[in-house]
């Protein structure tokens, strides 16, 4: 069974803007069981040296 996702952002005045149009995605066969957030993969976190 396929699912759809549409990504948008909302400004402080309630206005919306579509960031990514609706697309069909396949769900995972089995969800990971964890209470931790995954490690950040953004460019800033990947390039900064740990303090």
CHARMM internal coordinates of N, CA and C (Angstrom, degrees):
IC EDIT
DIST 1 N 1 CA 1.4469
DIST 1 CA 1 C 1.5322
ANGL 1 N 1 CA 1 C 108.42
DIST 1 C 2 N 1.3069
ANGL 1 CA 1 C 2 N 116.67
DIHE 1 N 1 CA 1 C 2 N 126.11
DIST 2 N 2 CA 1.4673
ANGL 1 C 2 N 2 CA 121.62
DIHE 1 CA 1 C 2 N 2 CA -179.21
DIST 2 CA 2 C 1.5311
ANGL 2 N 2 CA 2 C 110.49
DIHE 1 C 2 N 2 CA 2 C -89.02
DIST 2 C 3 N 1.3166
ANGL 2 CA 2 C 3 N 115.29
DIHE 2 N 2 CA 2 C 3 N 154.39
DIST 3 N 3 CA 1.4608
ANGL 2 C 3 N 3 CA 122.08
DIHE 2 CA 2 C 3 N 3 CA 176.35
DIST 3 CA 3 C 1.5177
ANGL 3 N 3 CA 3 C 107.54
DIHE 2 C 3 N 3 CA 3 C -122.32
DIST 3 C 4 N 1.3250
ANGL 3 CA 3 C 4 N 117.00
DIHE 3 N 3 CA 3 C 4 N 164.25
DIST 4 N 4 CA 1.4563
ANGL 3 C 4 N 4 CA 120.74
DIHE 3 CA 3 C 4 N 4 CA 175.77
DIST 4 CA 4 C 1.5247
ANGL 4 N 4 CA 4 C 109.12
DIHE 3 C 4 N 4 CA 4 C -120.90
DIST 4 C 5 N 1.3261
ANGL 4 CA 4 C 5 N 115.05
DIHE 4 N 4 CA 4 C 5 N 153.77
DIST 5 N 5 CA 1.4649
ANGL 4 C 5 N 5 CA 121.16
DIHE 4 CA 4 C 5 N 5 CA 177.97
DIST 5 CA 5 C 1.5260
ANGL 5 N 5 CA 5 C 107.84
DIHE 4 C 5 N 5 CA 5 C -140.16
DIST 5 C 6 N 1.3181
ANGL 5 CA 5 C 6 N 115.96
DIHE 5 N 5 CA 5 C 6 N 142.78
DIST 6 N 6 CA 1.4576
ANGL 5 C 6 N 6 CA 122.61
DIHE 5 CA 5 C 6 N 6 CA 175.67
DIST 6 CA 6 C 1.5186
ANGL 6 N 6 CA 6 C 106.24
DIHE 5 C 6 N 6 CA 6 C -136.52
DIST 6 C 7 N 1.3180
ANGL 6 CA 6 C 7 N 117.36
DIHE 6 N 6 CA 6 C 7 N 128.47
DIST 7 N 7 CA 1.4551
ANGL 6 C 7 N 7 CA 121.52
DIHE 6 CA 6 C 7 N 7 CA -176.23
DIST 7 CA 7 C 1.5235
ANGL 7 N 7 CA 7 C 108.86
DIHE 6 C 7 N 7 CA 7 C -106.70
DIST 7 C 8 N 1.3213
ANGL 7 CA 7 C 8 N 115.61
DIHE 7 N 7 CA 7 C 8 N 129.38
DIST 8 N 8 CA 1.4585
ANGL 7 C 8 N 8 CA 120.30
DIHE 7 CA 7 C 8 N 8 CA 177.81
DIST 8 CA 8 C 1.5073
ANGL 8 N 8 CA 8 C 109.02
DIHE 7 C 8 N 8 CA 8 C -144.59
DIST 8 C 9 N 1.3278
ANGL 8 CA 8 C 9 N 116.41
DIHE 8 N 8 CA 8 C 9 N 162.52
DIST 9 N 9 CA 1.4578
ANGL 8 C 9 N 9 CA 120.51
DIHE 8 CA 8 C 9 N 9 CA 176.20
DIST 9 CA 9 C 1.5172
ANGL 9 N 9 CA 9 C 109.21
DIHE 8 C 9 N 9 CA 9 C -121.19
DIST 9 C 10 N 1.3235
ANGL 9 CA 9 C 10 N 114.56
DIHE 9 N 9 CA 9 C 10 N 153.55
DIST 10 N 10 CA 1.4562
ANGL 9 C 10 N 10 CA 121.70
DIHE 9 CA 9 C 10 N 10 CA -178.93
DIST 10 CA 10 C 1.5206
ANGL 10 N 10 CA 10 C 107.85
DIHE 9 C 10 N 10 CA 10 C -120.44
DIST 10 C 11 N 1.3398
ANGL 10 CA 10 C 11 N 116.63
DIHE 10 N 10 CA 10 C 11 N 129.05
DIST 11 N 11 CA 1.4613
ANGL 10 C 11 N 11 CA 118.87
DIHE 10 CA 10 C 11 N 11 CA 178.07
DIST 11 CA 11 C 1.5292
ANGL 11 N 11 CA 11 C 109.90
DIHE 10 C 11 N 11 CA 11 C -85.20
DIST 11 C 12 N 1.3024
ANGL 11 CA 11 C 12 N 116.60
DIHE 11 N 11 CA 11 C 12 N 175.53
DIST 12 N 12 CA 1.4652
ANGL 11 C 12 N 12 CA 120.21
DIHE 11 CA 11 C 12 N 12 CA -175.65
DIST 12 CA 12 C 1.5252
ANGL 12 N 12 CA 12 C 113.75
DIHE 11 C 12 N 12 CA 12 C -67.15
DIST 12 C 13 N 1.3323
ANGL 12 CA 12 C 13 N 117.37
DIHE 12 N 12 CA 12 C 13 N -13.12
DIST 13 N 13 CA 1.4640
ANGL 12 C 13 N 13 CA 120.92
DIHE 12 CA 12 C 13 N 13 CA 178.55
DIST 13 CA 13 C 1.5249
ANGL 13 N 13 CA 13 C 111.93
DIHE 12 C 13 N 13 CA 13 C -95.79
DIST 13 C 14 N 1.3326
ANGL 13 CA 13 C 14 N 116.90
DIHE 13 N 13 CA 13 C 14 N 0.81
DIST 14 N 14 CA 1.4594
ANGL 13 C 14 N 14 CA 120.89
DIHE 13 CA 13 C 14 N 14 CA 179.15
DIST 14 CA 14 C 1.5173
ANGL 14 N 14 CA 14 C 113.81
DIHE 13 C 14 N 14 CA 14 C 92.55
DIST 14 C 15 N 1.3209
ANGL 14 CA 14 C 15 N 117.35
DIHE 14 N 14 CA 14 C 15 N 0.54
DIST 15 N 15 CA 1.4663
ANGL 14 C 15 N 15 CA 120.74
DIHE 14 CA 14 C 15 N 15 CA 177.41
DIST 15 CA 15 C 1.5230
ANGL 15 N 15 CA 15 C 110.35
DIHE 14 C 15 N 15 CA 15 C -74.28
DIST 15 C 16 N 1.3137
ANGL 15 CA 15 C 16 N 117.13
DIHE 15 N 15 CA 15 C 16 N 144.61
DIST 16 N 16 CA 1.4614
ANGL 15 C 16 N 16 CA 120.46
DIHE 15 CA 15 C 16 N 16 CA 179.83
DIST 16 CA 16 C 1.5177
ANGL 16 N 16 CA 16 C 111.12
DIHE 15 C 16 N 16 CA 16 C -115.69
DIST 16 C 17 N 1.3264
ANGL 16 CA 16 C 17 N 114.92
DIHE 16 N 16 CA 16 C 17 N 153.47
DIST 17 N 17 CA 1.4573
ANGL 16 C 17 N 17 CA 122.28
DIHE 16 CA 16 C 17 N 17 CA 177.06
DIST 17 CA 17 C 1.5187
ANGL 17 N 17 CA 17 C 107.18
DIHE 16 C 17 N 17 CA 17 C -141.15
DIST 17 C 18 N 1.3339
ANGL 17 CA 17 C 18 N 116.98
DIHE 17 N 17 CA 17 C 18 N 130.03
DIST 18 N 18 CA 1.4578
ANGL 17 C 18 N 18 CA 121.09
DIHE 17 CA 17 C 18 N 18 CA 179.47
DIST 18 CA 18 C 1.5244
ANGL 18 N 18 CA 18 C 108.83
DIHE 17 C 18 N 18 CA 18 C -75.83
DIST 18 C 19 N 1.3179
ANGL 18 CA 18 C 19 N 116.35
DIHE 18 N 18 CA 18 C 19 N 125.70
DIST 19 N 19 CA 1.4555
ANGL 18 C 19 N 19 CA 122.29
DIHE 18 CA 18 C 19 N 19 CA 178.41
DIST 19 CA 19 C 1.5291
ANGL 19 N 19 CA 19 C 109.23
DIHE 18 C 19 N 19 CA 19 C -93.14
DIST 19 C 20 N 1.3221
ANGL 19 CA 19 C 20 N 116.99
DIHE 19 N 19 CA 19 C 20 N -40.63
DIST 20 N 20 CA 1.4593
ANGL 19 C 20 N 20 CA 122.33
DIHE 19 CA 19 C 20 N 20 CA 178.29
DIST 20 CA 20 C 1.5214
ANGL 20 N 20 CA 20 C 108.11
DIHE 19 C 20 N 20 CA 20 C -140.91
DIST 20 C 21 N 1.3215
ANGL 20 CA 20 C 21 N 116.15
DIHE 20 N 20 CA 20 C 21 N 126.57
DIST 21 N 21 CA 1.4627
ANGL 20 C 21 N 21 CA 121.23
DIHE 20 CA 20 C 21 N 21 CA -179.41
DIST 21 CA 21 C 1.5258
ANGL 21 N 21 CA 21 C 111.16
DIHE 20 C 21 N 21 CA 21 C -61.47
DIST 21 C 22 N 1.3237
ANGL 21 CA 21 C 22 N 116.46
DIHE 21 N 21 CA 21 C 22 N 161.42
DIST 22 N 22 CA 1.4547
ANGL 21 C 22 N 22 CA 121.90
DIHE 21 CA 21 C 22 N 22 CA 179.96
DIST 22 CA 22 C 1.5247
ANGL 22 N 22 CA 22 C 110.26
DIHE 21 C 22 N 22 CA 22 C -58.52
DIST 22 C 23 N 1.3226
ANGL 22 CA 22 C 23 N 115.45
DIHE 22 N 22 CA 22 C 23 N 133.35
DIST 23 N 23 CA 1.4602
ANGL 22 C 23 N 23 CA 121.32
DIHE 22 CA 22 C 23 N 23 CA -179.19
DIST 23 CA 23 C 1.5256
ANGL 23 N 23 CA 23 C 108.91
DIHE 22 C 23 N 23 CA 23 C -139.63
DIST 23 C 24 N 1.3038
ANGL 23 CA 23 C 24 N 116.48
DIHE 23 N 23 CA 23 C 24 N 153.43
DIST 24 N 24 CA 1.4558
ANGL 23 C 24 N 24 CA 121.83
DIHE 23 CA 23 C 24 N 24 CA 177.79
DIST 24 CA 24 C 1.5242
ANGL 24 N 24 CA 24 C 108.72
DIHE 23 C 24 N 24 CA 24 C -87.40
DIST 24 C 25 N 1.3234
ANGL 24 CA 24 C 25 N 117.17
DIHE 24 N 24 CA 24 C 25 N 134.60
DIST 25 N 25 CA 1.4591
ANGL 24 C 25 N 25 CA 122.29
DIHE 24 CA 24 C 25 N 25 CA 179.46
DIST 25 CA 25 C 1.5245
ANGL 25 N 25 CA 25 C 109.23
DIHE 24 C 25 N 25 CA 25 C -129.51
DIST 25 C 26 N 1.3079
ANGL 25 CA 25 C 26 N 116.06
DIHE 25 N 25 CA 25 C 26 N 151.01
DIST 26 N 26 CA 1.4719
ANGL 25 C 26 N 26 CA 121.04
DIHE 25 CA 25 C 26 N 26 CA 177.60
DIST 26 CA 26 C 1.5209
ANGL 26 N 26 CA 26 C 108.84
DIHE 25 C 26 N 26 CA 26 C -94.94
DIST 26 C 27 N 1.3214
ANGL 26 CA 26 C 27 N 118.19
DIHE 26 N 26 CA 26 C 27 N 129.62
DIST 27 N 27 CA 1.4661
ANGL 26 C 27 N 27 CA 119.84
DIHE 26 CA 26 C 27 N 27 CA 178.89
DIST 27 CA 27 C 1.5305
ANGL 27 N 27 CA 27 C 110.70
DIHE 26 C 27 N 27 CA 27 C -71.94
DIST 27 C 28 N 1.3280
ANGL 27 CA 27 C 28 N 116.30
DIHE 27 N 27 CA 27 C 28 N 158.41
DIST 28 N 28 CA 1.4589
ANGL 27 C 28 N 28 CA 120.90
DIHE 27 CA 27 C 28 N 28 CA 175.90
DIST 28 CA 28 C 1.5173
ANGL 28 N 28 CA 28 C 109.88
DIHE 27 C 28 N 28 CA 28 C -67.26
DIST 28 C 29 N 1.3157
ANGL 28 CA 28 C 29 N 116.63
DIHE 28 N 28 CA 28 C 29 N 147.62
DIST 29 N 29 CA 1.4626
ANGL 28 C 29 N 29 CA 120.63
DIHE 28 CA 28 C 29 N 29 CA 176.63
DIST 29 CA 29 C 1.5265
ANGL 29 N 29 CA 29 C 109.59
DIHE 28 C 29 N 29 CA 29 C -65.47
DIST 29 C 30 N 1.3490
ANGL 29 CA 29 C 30 N 115.57
DIHE 29 N 29 CA 29 C 30 N -39.65
DIST 30 N 30 CA 1.4596
ANGL 29 C 30 N 30 CA 120.40
DIHE 29 CA 29 C 30 N 30 CA 179.08
DIST 30 CA 30 C 1.5244
ANGL 30 N 30 CA 30 C 108.75
DIHE 29 C 30 N 30 CA 30 C -145.26
DIST 30 C 31 N 1.3109
ANGL 30 CA 30 C 31 N 117.21
DIHE 30 N 30 CA 30 C 31 N 128.14
DIST 31 N 31 CA 1.4662
ANGL 30 C 31 N 31 CA 121.44
DIHE 30 CA 30 C 31 N 31 CA -178.87
DIST 31 CA 31 C 1.5266
ANGL 31 N 31 CA 31 C 110.76
DIHE 30 C 31 N 31 CA 31 C -73.80
DIST 31 C 32 N 1.3431
ANGL 31 CA 31 C 32 N 115.93
DIHE 31 N 31 CA 31 C 32 N 145.15
DIST 32 N 32 CA 1.4573
ANGL 31 C 32 N 32 CA 120.79
DIHE 31 CA 31 C 32 N 32 CA 176.58
DIST 32 CA 32 C 1.5225
ANGL 32 N 32 CA 32 C 109.22
DIHE 31 C 32 N 32 CA 32 C -71.03
DIST 32 C 33 N 1.3099
ANGL 32 CA 32 C 33 N 117.11
DIHE 32 N 32 CA 32 C 33 N 141.80
DIST 33 N 33 CA 1.4596
ANGL 32 C 33 N 33 CA 122.24
DIHE 32 CA 32 C 33 N 33 CA 179.43
DIST 33 CA 33 C 1.5253
ANGL 33 N 33 CA 33 C 108.36
DIHE 32 C 33 N 33 CA 33 C -102.51
DIST 33 C 34 N 1.3352
ANGL 33 CA 33 C 34 N 116.66
DIHE 33 N 33 CA 33 C 34 N 103.82
DIST 34 N 34 CA 1.4534
ANGL 33 C 34 N 34 CA 121.27
DIHE 33 CA 33 C 34 N 34 CA -179.23
DIST 34 CA 34 C 1.5197
ANGL 34 N 34 CA 34 C 109.73
DIHE 33 C 34 N 34 CA 34 C -155.75
DIST 34 C 35 N 1.3184
ANGL 34 CA 34 C 35 N 115.87
DIHE 34 N 34 CA 34 C 35 N 148.18
DIST 35 N 35 CA 1.4669
ANGL 34 C 35 N 35 CA 120.19
DIHE 34 CA 34 C 35 N 35 CA 175.94
DIST 35 CA 35 C 1.5209
ANGL 35 N 35 CA 35 C 110.37
DIHE 34 C 35 N 35 CA 35 C -103.44
DIST 35 C 36 N 1.3408
ANGL 35 CA 35 C 36 N 117.65
DIHE 35 N 35 CA 35 C 36 N 5.42
DIST 36 N 36 CA 1.4638
ANGL 35 C 36 N 36 CA 122.45
DIHE 35 CA 35 C 36 N 36 CA -179.71
DIST 36 CA 36 C 1.5163
ANGL 36 N 36 CA 36 C 110.65
DIHE 35 C 36 N 36 CA 36 C -100.32
DIST 36 C 37 N 1.3266
ANGL 36 CA 36 C 37 N 115.80
DIHE 36 N 36 CA 36 C 37 N 150.15
DIST 37 N 37 CA 1.4537
ANGL 36 C 37 N 37 CA 120.60
DIHE 36 CA 36 C 37 N 37 CA 171.10
DIST 37 CA 37 C 1.5244
ANGL 37 N 37 CA 37 C 108.10
DIHE 36 C 37 N 37 CA 37 C -77.59
DIST 37 C 38 N 1.3244
ANGL 37 CA 37 C 38 N 119.06
DIHE 37 N 37 CA 37 C 38 N 147.01
DIST 38 N 38 CA 1.4660
ANGL 37 C 38 N 38 CA 119.97
DIHE 37 CA 37 C 38 N 38 CA 177.06
DIST 38 CA 38 C 1.5273
ANGL 38 N 38 CA 38 C 110.50
DIHE 37 C 38 N 38 CA 38 C -68.30
DIST 38 C 39 N 1.3171
ANGL 38 CA 38 C 39 N 116.22
DIHE 38 N 38 CA 38 C 39 N 158.48
DIST 39 N 39 CA 1.4674
ANGL 38 C 39 N 39 CA 122.16
DIHE 38 CA 38 C 39 N 39 CA 178.32
DIST 39 CA 39 C 1.5285
ANGL 39 N 39 CA 39 C 108.27
DIHE 38 C 39 N 39 CA 39 C -63.55
DIST 39 C 40 N 1.3269
ANGL 39 CA 39 C 40 N 116.43
DIHE 39 N 39 CA 39 C 40 N 136.98
DIST 40 N 40 CA 1.4573
ANGL 39 C 40 N 40 CA 121.36
DIHE 39 CA 39 C 40 N 40 CA -179.28
DIST 40 CA 40 C 1.5254
ANGL 40 N 40 CA 40 C 110.15
DIHE 39 C 40 N 40 CA 40 C -65.44
DIST 40 C 41 N 1.3305
ANGL 40 CA 40 C 41 N 117.06
DIHE 40 N 40 CA 40 C 41 N 135.84
DIST 41 N 41 CA 1.4581
ANGL 40 C 41 N 41 CA 122.48
DIHE 40 CA 40 C 41 N 41 CA -178.98
DIST 41 CA 41 C 1.5260
ANGL 41 N 41 CA 41 C 112.36
DIHE 40 C 41 N 41 CA 41 C -111.46
DIST 41 C 42 N 1.3416
ANGL 41 CA 41 C 42 N 117.97
DIHE 41 N 41 CA 41 C 42 N 14.06
DIST 42 N 42 CA 1.4685
ANGL 41 C 42 N 42 CA 119.00
DIHE 41 CA 41 C 42 N 42 CA -179.68
DIST 42 CA 42 C 1.5217
ANGL 42 N 42 CA 42 C 109.94
DIHE 41 C 42 N 42 CA 42 C -71.39
DIST 42 C 43 N 1.3221
ANGL 42 CA 42 C 43 N 116.20
DIHE 42 N 42 CA 42 C 43 N 157.10
DIST 43 N 43 CA 1.4595
ANGL 42 C 43 N 43 CA 121.84
DIHE 42 CA 42 C 43 N 43 CA -176.70
DIST 43 CA 43 C 1.5314
ANGL 43 N 43 CA 43 C 112.12
DIHE 42 C 43 N 43 CA 43 C -59.21
DIST 43 C 44 N 1.3199
ANGL 43 CA 43 C 44 N 116.49
DIHE 43 N 43 CA 43 C 44 N -39.72
DIST 44 N 44 CA 1.4746
ANGL 43 C 44 N 44 CA 119.51
DIHE 43 CA 43 C 44 N 44 CA -179.54
DIST 44 CA 44 C 1.5286
ANGL 44 N 44 CA 44 C 111.10
DIHE 43 C 44 N 44 CA 44 C -62.04
DIST 44 C 45 N 1.3286
ANGL 44 CA 44 C 45 N 117.71
DIHE 44 N 44 CA 44 C 45 N -45.84
DIST 45 N 45 CA 1.4596
ANGL 44 C 45 N 45 CA 120.71
DIHE 44 CA 44 C 45 N 45 CA -178.77
DIST 45 CA 45 C 1.5250
ANGL 45 N 45 CA 45 C 111.91
DIHE 44 C 45 N 45 CA 45 C -70.37
DIST 45 C 46 N 1.3121
ANGL 45 CA 45 C 46 N 117.23
DIHE 45 N 45 CA 45 C 46 N -33.43
DIST 46 N 46 CA 1.4545
ANGL 45 C 46 N 46 CA 120.31
DIHE 45 CA 45 C 46 N 46 CA -179.60
DIST 46 CA 46 C 1.5242
ANGL 46 N 46 CA 46 C 112.30
DIHE 45 C 46 N 46 CA 46 C -71.68
DIST 46 C 47 N 1.3396
ANGL 46 CA 46 C 47 N 118.30
DIHE 46 N 46 CA 46 C 47 N -28.85
DIST 47 N 47 CA 1.4678
ANGL 46 C 47 N 47 CA 120.65
DIHE 46 CA 46 C 47 N 47 CA -175.72
DIST 47 CA 47 C 1.5242
ANGL 47 N 47 CA 47 C 113.83
DIHE 46 C 47 N 47 CA 47 C -98.56
DIST 47 C 48 N 1.3306
ANGL 47 CA 47 C 48 N 119.06
DIHE 47 N 47 CA 47 C 48 N -15.68
DIST 48 N 48 CA 1.4682
ANGL 47 C 48 N 48 CA 121.48
DIHE 47 CA 47 C 48 N 48 CA 178.88
DIST 48 CA 48 C 1.5189
ANGL 48 N 48 CA 48 C 110.55
DIHE 47 C 48 N 48 CA 48 C -77.67
DIST 48 C 49 N 1.3183
ANGL 48 CA 48 C 49 N 115.79
DIHE 48 N 48 CA 48 C 49 N 138.17
DIST 49 N 49 CA 1.4652
ANGL 48 C 49 N 49 CA 120.30
DIHE 48 CA 48 C 49 N 49 CA 176.04
DIST 49 CA 49 C 1.5213
ANGL 49 N 49 CA 49 C 108.23
DIHE 48 C 49 N 49 CA 49 C -79.15
DIST 49 C 50 N 1.3308
ANGL 49 CA 49 C 50 N 117.90
DIHE 49 N 49 CA 49 C 50 N 140.16
DIST 50 N 50 CA 1.4849
ANGL 49 C 50 N 50 CA 119.49
DIHE 49 CA 49 C 50 N 50 CA 177.02
DIST 50 CA 50 C 1.5173
ANGL 50 N 50 CA 50 C 111.00
DIHE 49 C 50 N 50 CA 50 C -63.55
DIST 50 C 51 N 1.3456
ANGL 50 CA 50 C 51 N 116.82
DIHE 50 N 50 CA 50 C 51 N 144.70
DIST 51 N 51 CA 1.4691
ANGL 50 C 51 N 51 CA 119.35
DIHE 50 CA 50 C 51 N 51 CA -178.82
DIST 51 CA 51 C 1.5014
ANGL 51 N 51 CA 51 C 111.55
DIHE 50 C 51 N 51 CA 51 C -86.02
END
COOR INIT
IC SEED 1 N 1 CA 1 C
IC BUILD
